[in-house]
Amino acid sequence: MLPWVVRRTRLPLLSLRCVHCPSESATTGQGRFRVNANGKLLHVWLLVRCVSCDRTSKLAVYERVPVRSIDPAELDGYHANDAGLVAARLLDPLFARRNRFTLDWRGAWRLDAPPPLFDQAWPVRVEVAFEDPVPVRPDRLIAQALGLSRNEVPRRIKCDIPLRRTTSAAFTFIVMAGD
């Protein structure tokens, strides 16, 4: 069995309309939070920057919540601009839905796979694992890694999930011998 791992190389871009220019891409840059207190209520925002005009916008993490309702360690992470906390918020689908953005994963991930061993006994079983929820189409991933055409993938691959549907969950497949 061959292990393949899909890893994030950087944070993905955000597909988010800029209020200042016609661009629809934003980045978190170094990943910064803004924390503001209004009496006993707290606001926490994740700051994002437009890739075209460099204008900063805010994505609401918490709005008008009592200070005591936030875990003190988490609040310290917001004050320290913790990179792990930035990634956790960006990859949270509820946060994305609430702030009306999607993630653009182009160029933000890589596949770590051993070189294909075509001298092995056929069939070859491959297990694909994901470290982060990177959405990929299995047929494209397999074709790229094995150097096959996408038309050849359905003929040579037996997979436990549909090949043409985007997934970010672990899956396995079997590579059959070529003709």
PELINUR-V263062 format. One record per residue. N is the residue number from 1. RES is the residue in three letters. SS is DSSP state (@ for helix, = for strand, . for the rest). OMEGA is omega in whole degrees, 0 to 359 (999 if undefined). Layout:
n: (N & N)
res: (RES & RES)
ss: (SS & SS)
omega: (OMEGA & OMEGA)
This chain:
n: (1 & 2 & 3 & 4 & 5 & 6 & 7 & 8 & 9 & 10 & 11 & 12 & 13 & 14 & 15 & 16 & 17 & 18 & 19 & 20 & 21 & 22 & 23 & 24 & 25 & 26 & 27 & 28 & 29 & 30 & 31 & 32 & 33 & 34 & 35 & 36 & 37 & 38 & 39 & 40 & 41 & 42 & 43 & 44 & 45 & 46 & 47 & 48 & 49 & 50 & 51 & 52 & 53 & 54 & 55 & 56 & 57 & 58 & 59 & 60 & 61 & 62 & 63 & 64 & 65 & 66 & 67 & 68 & 69 & 70 & 71 & 72 & 73 & 74 & 75 & 76 & 77 & 78 & 79 & 80 & 81 & 82 & 83 & 84 & 85 & 86 & 87 & 88 & 89 & 90 & 91 & 92 & 93 & 94 & 95 & 96 & 97 & 98 & 99 & 100 & 101 & 102 & 103 & 104 & 105 & 106 & 107 & 108 & 109 & 110 & 111 & 112 & 113 & 114 & 115 & 116 & 117 & 118 & 119 & 120 & 121 & 122 & 123 & 124 & 125 & 126 & 127 & 128 & 129 & 130 & 131 & 132 & 133 & 134 & 135 & 136 & 137 & 138 & 139 & 140 & 141 & 142 & 143 & 144 & 145 & 146 & 147 & 148 & 149 & 150 & 151 & 152 & 153 & 154 & 155 & 156 & 157 & 158 & 159 & 160 & 161 & 162 & 163 & 164 & 165 & 166 & 167 & 168 & 169 & 170 & 171 & 172 & 173 & 174 & 175 & 176 & 177 & 178 & 179)
res: (MET & LEU & PRO & TRP & VAL & VAL & ARG & ARG & THR & ARG & LEU & PRO & LEU & LEU & SER & LEU & ARG & CYS & VAL & HIS & CYS & PRO & SER & GLU & SER & ALA & THR & THR & GLY & GLN & GLY & ARG & PHE & ARG & VAL & ASN & ALA & ASN & GLY & LYS & LEU & LEU & HIS & VAL & TRP & LEU & LEU & VAL & ARG & CYS & VAL & SER & CYS & ASP & ARG & THR & SER & LYS & LEU & ALA & VAL & TYR & GLU & ARG & VAL & PRO & VAL & ARG & SER & ILE & ASP & PRO & ALA & GLU & LEU & ASP & GLY & TYR & HIS & ALA & ASN & ASP & ALA & GLY & LEU & VAL & ALA & ALA & ARG & LEU & LEU & ASP & PRO & LEU & PHE & ALA & ARG & ARG & ASN & ARG & PHE & THR & LEU & ASP & TRP & ARG & GLY & ALA & TRP & ARG & LEU & ASP & ALA & PRO & PRO & PRO & LEU & PHE & ASP & GLN & ALA & TRP & PRO & VAL & ARG & VAL & GLU & VAL & ALA & PHE & GLU & ASP & PRO & VAL & PRO & VAL & ARG & PRO & ASP & ARG & LEU & ILE & ALA & GLN & ALA & LEU & GLY & LEU & SER & ARG & ASN & GLU & VAL & PRO & ARG & ARG & ILE & LYS & CYS & ASP & ILE & PRO & LEU & ARG & ARG & THR & THR & SER & ALA & ALA & PHE & THR & PHE & ILE & VAL & MET & ALA & GLY & ASP)
ss: (. & = & = & = & = & = & = & = & . & . & . & . & = & = & = & . & . & . & . & . & . & . & . & . & = & = & = & = & = & = & = & = & = & = & = & = & = & = & . & . & = & = & = & = & = & = & = & = & = & = & . & . & . & . & . & = & = & = & = & = & = & = & = & = & = & = & @ & @ & @ & . & . & @ & @ & @ & @ & @ & @ & @ & @ & . & . & . & @ & @ & @ & @ & @ & @ & @ & @ & . & . & @ & @ & @ & @ & @ & @ & . & . & . & = & = & = & . & . & . & . & = & = & = & = & = & . & . & . & . & . & . & . & . & . & . & = & = & = & = & = & = & = & . & . & . & . & . & = & = & @ & @ & @ & @ & @ & @ & @ & @ & @ & . & . & . & @ & @ & @ & @ & @ & @ & @ & = & = & = & . & . & . & . & . & . & = & = & . & . & . & = & = & = & = & = & . & . & . & .)
omega: (178 & 177 & 172 & 179 & 175 & 184 & 175 & 178 & 177 & 175 & 180 & 172 & 177 & 172 & 188 & 182 & 177 & 179 & 186 & 183 & 182 & 182 & 177 & 178 & 178 & 179 & 176 & 181 & 179 & 179 & 182 & 175 & 171 & 181 & 182 & 179 & 176 & 187 & 179 & 180 & 186 & 172 & 175 & 179 & 170 & 182 & 177 & 184 & 177 & 181 & 181 & 187 & 177 & 178 & 181 & 174 & 181 & 172 & 186 & 172 & 174 & 176 & 176 & 177 & 176 & 182 & 183 & 181 & 179 & 178 & 182 & 179 & 178 & 178 & 175 & 177 & 177 & 178 & 183 & 182 & 182 & 182 & 178 & 178 & 176 & 180 & 180 & 179 & 181 & 183 & 179 & 182 & 178 & 177 & 180 & 180 & 181 & 182 & 173 & 173 & 173 & 182 & 177 & 187 & 182 & 178 & 184 & 181 & 176 & 177 & 174 & 183 & 174 & 178 & 181 & 181 & 184 & 178 & 178 & 174 & 180 & 356 & 180 & 179 & 180 & 178 & 182 & 178 & 180 & 175 & 178 & 183 & 179 & 181 & 178 & 173 & 183 & 181 & 178 & 179 & 181 & 180 & 180 & 185 & 184 & 180 & 178 & 171 & 180 & 176 & 181 & 183 & 181 & 179 & 186 & 188 & 170 & 188 & 180 & 177 & 177 & 184 & 186 & 177 & 179 & 180 & 171 & 179 & 180 & 177 & 177 & 175 & 180 & 177 & 180 & 179 & 178 & 180 & 999)
